Each structure stands twice: as structure tokens, then as C-alpha cells.
Amino acid sequence: MMEDISWLSARDIQRHLTRRREEIHSYRAEEAPPAPLPWKVDVLEVTDSTNDEVWRRATPAETARVLFAERQTAGRGRRGDAWHSPVGENLLLSALIRPELEPRYWPRISQAAGLAVRQVVDDALEQTGSQLKWPNDVYFDGRKIAGILVERRESPDGMANAAAIIGIGLNVNAQKESFPQDLAFPATSLRLESGRNWDRNEVAARLLFSLERYLGRLDRFSELREEILGCSYLLNREVTAETPRGSLRGRVTGLAENGELLLETAPGAETIMLYSADRIRVIEE
């Protein structure tokens, strides 16, 4: 219903973000990020892809820009899958950052972003039930609540102005009828899990703050890795993975130095390190 929609506003997101920073610094300073990111916030009614649009708008000097859209006409997830979201219900955004990291460490960004989204979900629902499904999904009680797509973009002059674009789709106020019936996975939202309607501007601000917190710890990835393993949807489970080297089956045993998935294909066999996978399915026992 129209009266339930909280329309996104760059001004309101910034206002909520300022308030969130002040609250954390005042009462839970240990959770504050090392330094706030200078987010330039844009909100559009419609765009083709938030990942593409934030890249078009960003200047080489900008280190943190985020673009929200009420609707995407060519939004995509991993493998180019479409992301379905009714207007005014969820959060569709892309955050552009310019990490001061060697390229080999950039895979850490996706994992840190997953933790940031998970923190927002757990805080909103006042519990610790959400899990990360490597490489890019957030699940709550076995149902998908968010998806993440991180892309690296380079200017013509190369790495000097390279950017990581973190695309996020977070189900906020979606109801059961909002999801297509032919989804390949069960889905949920903050509203379905909490029974209440959410101010999306506040949720957006909480997400930006959480991104600041986790992206500020990329140089301490060993700490993040332990946190990821503690909430892993796949750890110690038998899975099949569609990878560039073909279909693989094995048991997930952990994460490597930069967040690569470790897969034991047979008891006692050499562990395989996966840098990416088009699709991972859990083999139910």
C-alpha cells in the first residue's frame, strides 16, 4: 500500500547516518569505524544498473560514493541473474570505494561487505541468526535476504584510479507476494521476519555505517575471516560448485587468506581453493 512506503531521500539518509555515527561514538565507541567515509549520496527513481550508474557519476577524486535507486531496468546479480524488487520496498544500491590495497587483496572486499550487511540484519532483528553464503549472499533462517555483487572498474589510466563497486540488494519491506513464484531459492525480508514496516532511509544509513566499519578492517582480514567462519552457511557442509574448471563436489572446510573457499573433494584428498563459483548448492543429508 502506498502509505507504507518510505521513499528514499539522500538528505534523510545523510541525516540518519550522522545520527548513527554520533550514537555509536557516544555509547559504543569500540564499534566505531577507524574513520568515517566521505559518502556522496545519490538517490534515483530509476536507472539501468546502480553499479553502472555510480561508475558513470564518480569523479577520479571521489573515494566514497553511493547510489540508491527505487528501480533498476537492468539490475544484475552474479552470473548476470536479474534482481527482482518492487518499487519502494527494498534497498538497491551500489557503493564505490577506492581501496588502498594491492589487487591480490581485493577479494576481501566482498567478504567484508557481506559482514556489513549481516550486521545490519542482525541488529534490525535483534538476534544473530543471519549467515553468509560464500561468495555473495546473506541468509536468514535458511532464506535469502540479501545479495552482493562486487566489481572492479578501471579508468583509462589504469590502477591509479581503480574502484571497487559494491552492489547490494537488501530485502527490507518486501512481502511474500513481492517475490516471483519461480525463484530458485526461498527468500525473506526484514519485514517478514520482524512483522513491522521499516524506514528504508534509516536502514540505508545503518548499512553505510556498517560498510565503514568493516571496510576499515580490510588490513586485519584474519579477524574478519574468523567472524565469517562463525556465521558461515556452508562451513562443514557438502556442496556442489559450478566453477570455471567445471562442476566440483566436496565438503567446505574453511577460508583461505583472502576469503577464497576451501573445498575438500574427498576425505584425505588435497584441498581445492576456489576463487569464484557461478553457483553453489548444498547437498542435503
C-alpha positions as a printed NumPy array, in Angstrom:
array([[  0.   ,   0.   ,   0.   ],
       [  1.227,   3.487,  -0.821],
       [  1.031,   4.767,   2.755],
       [  3.515,   2.073,   3.846],
       [  6.278,   3.284,   1.516],
       [  9.165,   5.287,   2.947],
       [ 10.594,   6.942,  -0.149],
       [ 14.359,   7.206,  -0.246],
       [ 15.954,  10.617,   0.203],
       [ 19.67 ,  11.447,   0.071],
       [ 19.121,  14.125,   2.684],
       [ 17.352,  11.743,   5.083],
       [ 19.979,   9.047,   4.597],
       [ 22.746,  11.532,   5.44 ],
       [ 20.797,  12.739,   8.471],
       [ 20.33 ,   9.218,   9.803],
       [ 23.995,   8.419,   9.102],
       [ 25.176,  11.426,  11.11 ],
       [ 22.923,  10.404,  13.984],
       [ 24.151,   6.803,  13.837],
       [ 27.779,   7.897,  13.992],
       [ 27.071,  10.134,  16.981],
       [ 25.21 ,   7.375,  18.84 ],
       [ 27.966,   4.829,  18.34 ],
       [ 30.756,   7.224,  19.314],
       [ 28.843,   8.235,  22.435],
       [ 27.713,   4.858,  23.748],
       [ 29.619,   2.093,  21.917],
       [ 32.865,   3.72 ,  20.844],
       [ 34.572,   0.328,  20.442],
       [ 32.26 ,  -0.367,  17.47 ],
       [ 33.104,   2.866,  15.663],
       [ 34.985,   2.535,  12.342],
       [ 38.602,   3.748,  12.189],
       [ 37.425,   6.74 ,  10.133],
       [ 34.118,   7.702,   8.514],
       [ 33.946,   7.511,   4.742],
       [ 33.037,  10.749,   2.921],
       [ 29.945,   9.332,   1.247],
       [ 28.447,  11.29 ,  -1.616],
       [ 24.848,  10.014,  -1.659],
       [ 22.627,   9.946,  -4.753],
       [ 19.046,   8.672,  -4.989],
       [ 17.371,   7.995,  -8.333],
       [ 13.842,   6.969,  -9.174],
       [ 15.062,   4.634, -11.905],
       [ 18.343,   3.622, -13.541],
       [ 19.579,   0.774, -15.673],
       [ 22.085,  -0.585, -13.154],
       [ 23.248,   1.077,  -9.951],
       [ 26.724,  -0.425, -10.453],
       [ 26.981,   1.174, -13.902],
       [ 25.434,   4.493, -12.867],
       [ 27.62 ,   5.091,  -9.815],
       [ 30.681,   4.487, -12.008],
       [ 29.429,   6.976, -14.59 ],
       [ 28.878,   9.635, -11.936],
       [ 32.028,   9.207,  -9.845],
       [ 34.967,  11.555, -10.329],
       [ 38.546,  10.235, -10.036],
       [ 38.987,  12.217,  -6.817],
       [ 35.98 ,  10.667,  -5.049],
       [ 36.835,   7.887,  -2.61 ],
       [ 33.318,   7.009,  -1.427],
       [ 30.147,   7.458,  -3.427],
       [ 26.884,   5.556,  -3.122],
       [ 23.868,   5.48 ,  -5.386],
       [ 20.402,   4.173,  -4.457],
       [ 17.627,   3.516,  -6.954],
       [ 13.969,   2.756,  -6.438],
       [ 14.007,   0.687,  -9.628],
       [ 16.571,  -0.89 , -11.934],
       [ 15.825,  -1.86 , -15.517],
       [ 18.988,  -3.946, -15.939],
       [ 19.98 ,  -4.816, -12.385],
       [ 22.026,  -7.98 , -12.152],
       [ 23.49 , -10.373,  -9.671],
       [ 26.226, -12.925, -10.018],
       [ 26.125, -14.817, -13.376],
       [ 24.109, -11.867, -14.741],
       [ 20.941, -13.045, -12.988],
       [ 18.226, -10.398, -12.684],
       [ 17.423,  -8.959,  -9.245],
       [ 13.668,  -8.519,  -8.732],
       [ 12.454,  -5.753,  -6.416],
       [  9.123,  -3.881,  -6.405],
       [  9.414,  -0.096,  -6.276],
       [  9.574,   1.366,  -2.787],
       [ 10.08 ,  -1.857,  -0.839],
       [ 13.769,  -2.72 ,  -0.642],
       [ 17.25 ,  -1.244,  -0.944],
       [ 19.057,  -1.356,  -4.288],
       [ 22.417,   0.386,  -4.068],
       [ 25.975,   0.479,  -5.27 ],
       [ 28.817,   1.838,  -3.154],
       [ 32.   ,   2.918,  -4.923],
       [ 35.245,   2.958,  -2.948],
       [ 38.914,   3.196,  -3.905],
       [ 40.734,   0.75 ,  -1.63 ],
       [ 44.36 ,   1.305,  -0.755],
       [ 45.036,  -2.391,  -1.267],
       [ 47.14 ,  -4.417,  -3.648],
       [ 44.902,  -6.026,  -6.294],
       [ 45.502,  -9.513,  -4.87 ],
       [ 43.749,  -8.437,  -1.674],
       [ 40.618,  -7.081,  -3.358],
       [ 38.632, -10.345,  -2.897],
       [ 38.473,  -9.397,   0.767],
       [ 36.085,  -6.571,  -0.107],
       [ 33.203,  -8.888,  -0.953],
       [ 33.599, -10.763,   2.317],
       [ 33.759,  -7.548,   4.362],
       [ 30.647,  -6.259,   2.594],
       [ 28.834,  -9.475,   3.459],
       [ 29.666,  -8.997,   7.13 ],
       [ 28.438,  -5.405,   6.954],
       [ 25.066,  -6.451,   5.53 ],
       [ 24.785,  -9.299,   8.022],
       [ 25.389,  -6.881,  10.909],
       [ 22.552,  -4.644,   9.733],
       [ 20.186,  -7.616,   9.508],
       [ 21.102,  -8.944,  12.946],
       [ 20.835,  -5.509,  14.57 ],
       [ 17.434,  -4.905,  12.985],
       [ 16.065,  -8.286,  14.046],
       [ 17.814,  -8.149,  17.44 ],
       [ 19.372, -11.569,  17.073],
       [ 22.347, -13.281,  15.462],
       [ 20.581, -15.602,  13.06 ],
       [ 21.879, -14.433,   9.681],
       [ 24.564, -16.324,   7.794],
       [ 26.917, -15.686,   4.883],
       [ 26.742, -17.998,   1.893],
       [ 30.023, -17.656,   0.025],
       [ 30.653, -15.767,  -2.119],
       [ 27.883, -13.186,  -2.13 ],
       [ 24.621, -13.999,  -0.321],
       [ 23.191, -13.304,   3.12 ],
       [ 20.669, -15.772,   4.503],
       [ 18.338, -15.605,   7.486],
       [ 16.857, -18.823,   8.833],
       [ 17.676, -20.583,   5.573],
       [ 16.156, -17.901,   3.325],
       [ 17.969, -15.322,   1.214],
       [ 17.601, -11.769,   2.483],
       [ 20.398, -10.005,   0.564],
       [ 22.741, -10.398,  -2.381],
       [ 26.064,  -8.707,  -3.109],
       [ 27.963,  -8.195,  -6.364],
       [ 31.433,  -6.611,  -6.223],
       [ 33.028,  -5.44 ,  -9.453],
       [ 36.368,  -3.819, -10.163],
       [ 36.358,  -0.905, -12.58 ],
       [ 39.372,   0.877, -14.002],
       [ 39.764,   4.258, -15.63 ],
       [ 41.745,   4.504, -18.871],
       [ 44.827,   5.41 , -16.827],
       [ 44.674,   2.075, -15.01 ],
       [ 45.068,   1.152, -11.369],
       [ 45.751,   4.707, -10.194],
       [ 42.005,   5.333, -10.245],
       [ 40.665,   1.791,  -9.941],
       [ 37.478,   1.423,  -7.941],
       [ 35.588,  -1.361,  -6.257],
       [ 31.839,  -1.132,  -6.772],
       [ 29.811,  -2.982,  -4.153],
       [ 26.322,  -3.684,  -5.442],
       [ 23.839,  -4.681,  -2.736],
       [ 20.222,  -5.743,  -2.833],
       [ 18.677,  -5.959,   0.648],
       [ 15.069,  -7.072,   1.121],
       [ 13.591,  -4.598,   3.602],
       [  9.792,  -4.276,   3.321],
       [  9.092,  -6.976,   0.741],
       [  6.113,  -9.212,   1.458],
       [  5.512, -12.774,   0.288],
       [  3.648, -11.686,  -2.826],
       [  6.597,  -9.442,  -3.771],
       [  8.792, -12.403,  -4.711],
       [  8.472, -14.159,  -8.09 ],
       [  6.999, -17.627,  -7.758],
       [  9.78 , -19.154,  -9.858],
       [ 12.657, -18.103,  -7.564],
       [ 15.366, -20.756,  -7.371],
       [ 15.746, -20.174,  -3.628],
       [ 13.482, -19.248,  -0.696],
       [ 13.582, -15.521,   0.133],
       [ 12.659, -13.309,   3.064],
       [ 12.853,  -9.676,   4.223],
       [ 13.251,  -7.633,   7.374],
       [  9.503,  -7.035,   7.353],
       [  8.601, -10.704,   7.028],
       [ 10.951, -11.639,   9.864],
       [ 10.03 ,  -8.787,  12.225],
       [  6.37 ,  -8.173,  11.404],
       [  6.913,  -4.417,  11.073],
       [  7.455,  -1.832,   8.371],
       [ 10.921,  -0.243,   8.206],
       [ 12.094,   3.278,   7.385],
       [ 14.364,   2.475,   4.461],
       [ 16.322,   5.702,   4.897],
       [ 17.338,   4.595,   8.375],
       [ 18.23 ,   1.097,   7.183],
       [ 20.289,   2.645,   4.364],
       [ 22.213,   4.789,   6.846],
       [ 22.845,   1.797,   9.086],
       [ 24.211,  -0.071,   6.092],
       [ 26.597,   2.743,   5.119],
       [ 27.853,   2.915,   8.695],
       [ 28.351,  -0.851,   8.785],
       [ 30.27 ,  -0.727,   5.497],
       [ 32.56 ,   1.909,   7.022],
       [ 33.164,  -0.329,   9.989],
       [ 34.069,  -3.477,   8.065],
       [ 35.856,  -1.931,   5.093],
       [ 38.068,  -0.144,   7.607],
       [ 39.337,  -3.547,   8.765],
       [ 40.469,  -4.975,   5.427],
       [ 44.08 ,  -4.839,   6.608],
       [ 43.127,  -7.115,   9.521],
       [ 41.414,  -9.763,   7.468],
       [ 42.394, -12.613,   9.781],
       [ 39.943, -11.127,  12.314],
       [ 37.216, -10.822,   9.694],
       [ 37.838, -14.373,   8.498],
       [ 37.122, -15.751,  11.964],
       [ 33.896, -13.762,  12.071],
       [ 32.919, -15.042,   8.629],
       [ 33.553, -18.662,   9.583],
       [ 31.462, -18.156,  12.71 ],
       [ 28.414, -17.306,  10.603],
       [ 29.105, -19.398,   7.506],
       [ 26.141, -21.051,   5.804],
       [ 28.444, -23.528,   4.034],
       [ 31.128, -24.487,   6.564],
       [ 31.387, -28.274,   7.079],
       [ 28.577, -28.898,   4.583],
       [ 28.703, -30.989,   1.428],
       [ 28.204, -28.843,  -1.667],
       [ 28.372, -28.831,  -5.436],
       [ 30.074, -25.85 ,  -7.06 ],
       [ 29.906, -24.721, -10.678],
       [ 33.346, -23.241, -11.356],
       [ 35.492, -22.24 , -14.346],
       [ 37.181, -25.637, -14.023],
       [ 33.856, -27.467, -14.123],
       [ 31.48 , -28.917, -11.571],
       [ 33.048, -29.858,  -8.239],
       [ 31.686, -31.658,  -5.226],
       [ 33.142, -31.657,  -1.75 ],
       [ 32.991, -30.515,   1.852],
       [ 33.663, -26.875,   2.728],
       [ 36.486, -26.75 ,   5.276],
       [ 37.209, -23.044,   5.63 ],
       [ 38.503, -19.868,   4.009],
       [ 41.977, -19.011,   2.752],
       [ 43.98 , -15.817,   3.328],
       [ 41.855, -13.546,   1.151],
       [ 38.491, -15.235,   1.536],
       [ 38.831, -17.98 ,  -1.066],
       [ 36.694, -21.047,  -0.307],
       [ 38.473, -24.261,   0.714],
       [ 36.867, -27.432,  -0.63 ],
       [ 37.854, -30.981,   0.304],
       [ 36.722, -33.136,  -2.614],
       [ 37.294, -36.449,  -0.808],
       [ 38.427, -37.497,   2.7  ],
       [ 42.173, -37.058,   2.856],
       [ 42.34 , -35.59 ,  -0.645],
       [ 44.124, -32.348,  -1.475],
       [ 42.008, -29.306,  -0.595],
       [ 40.986, -27.143,  -3.566],
       [ 40.939, -23.364,  -3.287],
       [ 38.014, -21.704,  -5.082],
       [ 38.427, -18.088,  -6.166],
       [ 34.945, -17.901,  -7.65 ],
       [ 31.918, -20.04 ,  -8.423],
       [ 28.879, -19.395, -10.58 ],
       [ 26.606, -21.411,  -8.335],
       [ 26.941, -23.36 ,  -5.097],
       [ 24.295, -25.766,  -3.866],
       [ 24.185, -27.531,  -0.518],
       [ 23.678, -31.265,  -0.733],
       [ 21.061, -32.028,   1.878],
       [ 21.848, -35.047,   4.028]])
